[in-house]
């Protein structure tokens, strides 16, 4: 089903806290800027809050579509090509089940090949648990 989502419930943190950590881990795993991203590069000292503000505020470049409430969207974040888009709620994160990451577009996918890998790594770094994947509808 085209609108089928995979959802992970989080225990011990909010969905937003998990989403925020997911973006920072993904950003760190990108390694460095891509192409003209060197113009937006801020080096490795970028904080989780700074990465998150670009992910929810679409501040990565002028004219970008700002994320709606409950959405995290990172196209180029401080010069790193992320192309990472997913939803979050009070106690979950979710993404399209059929989303396939490619290393040439999602620079972090060498370390986190799936949404589940990224969600579980973020949960572990926060010292919390995520449940088994569940299906939801958009």
Secondary structure, 3 states (H helix, E strand, C coil): CCCEEEEEEEECCCHHHHHHHHHHHHHHHHCCCCHHHHHCCCHHHCCHHHHHHHHHHCCCCCCCCCCCCCEEEEEEECCEEEEEEEEEECCEEEEECCCCCCCCCCCCCCCCCCHHHHHHHHHHHHCCEECCCEEEEC
